[in-house]
Amino acid sequence: MARLNYGSTVLLPPGVAKLDGRPAAETSVRPGQALARWQVR
């Protein structure tokens, strides 16, 4: 969990943030949703 919270934005490429429609700052706040979508791919 610490890894996702610490480098959530780093692990997730900019493309995911754009797909989610939220800035990197917001993506880091809730990496669960972004990660789930990225893992599904």
N, C-alpha and C positions, 0 to 999 in steps of 0.2 A: 504493500500500500504506500509505503514511504516513497518508493521509487516513482510510482505514478504521480503522487502529489508533488514530488520534488521536480521531476523532469517531464511533467505531463505535456507541456508545450513542446519540449525538445523531442520527446518520443513521437508526438503527432506532427506530421508535416504540415506546411501552410495550406496544402490542398484540403485537408480535413477541416481545418478551421473555416475555410471559405464554404465548403459544402454545408457545414453546420449553420453558416450564416451568422456566426458570432466571432468577435475578435479573439485573439490569442489570450488576452487577459481574462475574458469570461470563460474561455475553454479551460483554462487552468483551474478555475473555481469549481467546475464540474467536469472533470476528465472522464468520469464514468460513462457519460453519454457519448462523448467523442470517441473514447476507447472502444466502447461496444460497437459503434458503427465501423470503426477502422478494423476491428478484429473480424467482424462479419465478412468483410471483404476478404 
